[in-house]
Amino acid sequence: MASETDLETALLEFDGKHVASLKAATADGLSEDDVRVLCRFLHSQNQRHLVAATWVVKALTEKKQTLAEPIVEAMVDCLNDLEDWQAVLHGVQSASGLVPALNGPQFERYAAFVERHTTNPNKLVRAWAVDALCHVARRGPAFAEKAAAFLAAAHGDAAASVRARARHTSKAFPEFVTPGD
């Protein structure tokens, strides 16, 4: 039996809050073994494991690292299994790295996932889903009107965090800003 990788240990020991071991395990990127481990965790039914694994994907996209095709595939495959709000949040926060890497069917599945969460009751998920929808719309112009409408609505959201994210998103995606936003 193969020994555990540092990433596998970090994913197994993730407590739902502290990410220091996940950061350390991914600091130098992922080995081929790490990619296999991450994909296995993205296929888990354990929500804590999904939170940890999706956090790793989000962290890789924040570092502007190209996602390996197996990771992209596993991430798209797990979208409908994400129940924990943190895992869903990581899913929408990963848009900048995921959207460019998705093939046609994967893109459609991811776009549906993102659109579904633009009205999520969790304000952080909702705010980041609007941001992710703008990433989707930049690649798929058919989503442009929806992105503009949700971005406009986010500017008037009751939650200050949603309005703040909308201001940031508007700067990053001026093509989806409607007059008056």
C-alpha positions as CSV (number, residue, x, y, z in Angstrom):
1,M,0.0,0.0,0.0
2,A,1.3,3.4,-0.9
3,S,2.1,5.9,1.8
4,E,-0.1,8.9,2.3
5,T,1.0,12.1,0.6
6,D,1.2,15.3,2.7
7,L,-1.9,16.4,0.8
8,E,-3.8,13.3,1.7
9,T,-2.9,13.7,5.3
10,A,-4.0,17.3,5.3
11,L,-7.3,16.5,3.6
12,L,-8.0,13.6,6.0
13,E,-7.2,15.7,9.1
14,F,-9.0,18.8,8.0
15,D,-11.2,20.0,10.8
16,G,-13.6,22.2,8.8
17,K,-11.9,25.4,9.8
18,H,-8.1,25.5,9.8
19,V,-6.4,25.4,6.4
20,A,-2.7,25.8,7.4
21,S,-1.9,22.1,6.7
22,L,-3.7,22.4,3.3
23,K,-1.7,25.5,2.4
24,A,1.5,23.8,3.4
25,A,0.7,20.6,1.4
26,T,-0.1,22.6,-1.7
27,A,2.6,25.4,-1.4
28,D,4.8,23.9,-4.1
29,G,2.0,22.8,-6.4
30,L,0.7,19.3,-6.8
31,S,2.5,16.1,-7.8
32,E,0.8,13.5,-9.9
33,D,0.1,11.5,-6.7
34,D,-1.5,14.7,-5.2
35,V,-3.7,15.1,-8.3
36,R,-5.0,11.6,-7.9
37,V,-5.6,12.1,-4.2
38,L,-7.4,15.4,-4.7
39,C,-9.6,13.8,-7.4
40,R,-10.5,10.9,-5.0
41,F,-11.5,13.4,-2.3
42,L,-13.6,15.4,-4.8
43,H,-15.5,12.2,-5.5
44,S,-16.1,11.7,-1.7
45,Q,-19.6,11.7,-0.2
46,N,-18.1,13.0,3.0
47,Q,-18.9,16.7,3.1
48,R,-15.9,17.6,5.3
49,H,-13.6,16.0,2.7
50,L,-15.5,17.9,-0.1
51,V,-15.0,21.2,1.8
52,A,-11.3,20.5,2.1
53,A,-10.8,19.3,-1.5
54,T,-12.8,22.3,-3.0
55,W,-10.7,24.6,-0.8
56,V,-7.6,23.2,-2.5
57,V,-9.1,23.8,-5.9
58,K,-10.0,27.4,-4.9
59,A,-6.5,27.9,-3.6
60,L,-4.9,26.7,-6.8
61,T,-7.0,29.1,-8.9
62,E,-6.2,32.0,-6.6
63,K,-2.5,31.2,-7.2
64,K,-3.3,31.3,-10.9
65,Q,-2.1,27.7,-11.3
66,T,-3.4,25.8,-14.3
67,L,-5.8,23.0,-13.1
68,A,-4.9,19.5,-14.4
69,E,-7.7,18.0,-16.5
70,P,-8.5,15.3,-14.0
71,I,-9.0,18.0,-11.3
72,V,-11.3,20.0,-13.6
73,E,-13.3,16.8,-14.4
74,A,-13.6,15.8,-10.8
75,M,-14.6,19.3,-9.7
76,V,-17.4,19.4,-12.3
77,D,-18.5,15.9,-11.4
78,C,-18.9,16.8,-7.7
79,L,-20.9,20.0,-8.1
80,N,-24.3,18.4,-7.5
81,D,-22.9,16.6,-4.4
82,L,-21.9,19.8,-2.7
83,E,-24.2,20.4,0.3
84,D,-22.0,22.2,2.7
85,W,-22.1,26.0,2.1
86,Q,-18.3,26.2,2.3
87,A,-17.9,23.7,-0.5
88,V,-20.4,25.5,-2.6
89,L,-18.6,28.8,-1.9
90,H,-15.3,27.3,-3.0
91,G,-17.0,26.0,-6.1
92,V,-18.1,29.5,-7.2
93,Q,-14.8,31.1,-6.0
94,S,-12.9,28.8,-8.4
95,A,-14.5,30.3,-11.5
96,S,-11.4,32.1,-12.7
97,G,-9.5,28.9,-12.9
98,L,-12.3,26.6,-13.9
99,V,-14.1,28.5,-16.6
100,P,-11.2,28.7,-19.1
101,A,-10.4,24.9,-18.6
102,L,-14.0,23.6,-19.1
103,N,-15.0,21.8,-22.3
104,G,-18.5,22.4,-23.7
105,P,-20.6,20.0,-21.5
106,Q,-18.5,20.8,-18.4
107,F,-19.1,24.5,-19.1
108,E,-22.8,24.0,-19.3
109,R,-22.9,22.0,-16.0
110,Y,-20.7,24.6,-14.3
111,A,-22.8,27.5,-15.6
112,A,-26.0,25.8,-14.3
113,F,-24.3,25.3,-10.9
114,V,-23.3,29.0,-10.7
115,E,-26.7,30.3,-11.9
116,R,-28.4,28.1,-9.3
117,H,-26.4,29.8,-6.5
118,T,-26.9,33.4,-7.6
119,T,-30.0,33.3,-5.3
120,N,-28.5,31.2,-2.5
121,P,-29.7,32.2,0.9
122,N,-26.0,32.4,2.1
123,K,-24.8,35.9,1.4
124,L,-21.2,34.9,0.7
125,V,-22.2,32.1,-1.8
126,R,-24.7,34.5,-3.5
127,A,-22.1,37.3,-3.8
128,W,-19.4,35.0,-5.2
129,A,-21.9,33.2,-7.5
130,V,-22.6,36.6,-9.2
131,D,-18.9,37.0,-9.7
132,A,-18.6,33.5,-11.1
133,L,-21.6,34.2,-13.4
134,C,-19.6,37.1,-14.9
135,H,-16.7,34.7,-15.6
136,V,-19.2,32.4,-17.3
137,A,-20.7,35.3,-19.3
138,R,-17.3,36.5,-20.5
139,R,-16.8,33.0,-22.0
140,G,-20.4,32.4,-23.0
141,P,-22.1,35.5,-24.3
142,A,-25.5,33.9,-24.0
143,F,-25.1,34.5,-20.2
144,A,-24.4,38.2,-20.5
145,E,-27.9,39.5,-19.8
146,K,-28.2,37.3,-16.8
147,A,-24.8,38.4,-15.5
148,A,-25.7,42.0,-15.9
149,A,-29.1,41.5,-14.2
150,F,-27.7,39.6,-11.2
151,L,-24.8,42.1,-10.9
152,A,-27.3,45.0,-10.9
153,A,-29.4,43.2,-8.3
154,A,-26.3,42.5,-6.1
155,H,-25.6,46.3,-5.9
156,G,-29.0,46.6,-4.1
157,D,-28.7,43.5,-1.9
158,A,-29.6,43.8,1.7
159,A,-26.2,42.3,2.7
160,A,-23.3,44.7,2.8
161,S,-20.9,41.8,1.8
162,V,-22.9,41.2,-1.4
163,R,-22.8,44.9,-2.3
164,A,-19.1,45.0,-1.6
165,R,-18.4,42.0,-3.8
166,A,-20.7,43.6,-6.5
167,R,-18.5,46.7,-6.5
168,H,-15.4,44.6,-6.9
169,T,-17.0,42.4,-9.6
170,S,-18.2,45.6,-11.5
171,K,-14.6,46.8,-11.7
172,A,-13.4,43.4,-13.0
173,F,-16.3,43.0,-15.4
174,P,-17.3,46.5,-16.6
175,E,-19.0,45.0,-19.7
176,F,-21.7,43.7,-17.4
177,V,-22.4,47.0,-15.5
178,T,-25.6,48.6,-16.4
179,P,-26.1,52.4,-16.1
180,G,-26.9,53.3,-12.5
181,D,-24.9,50.5,-10.9
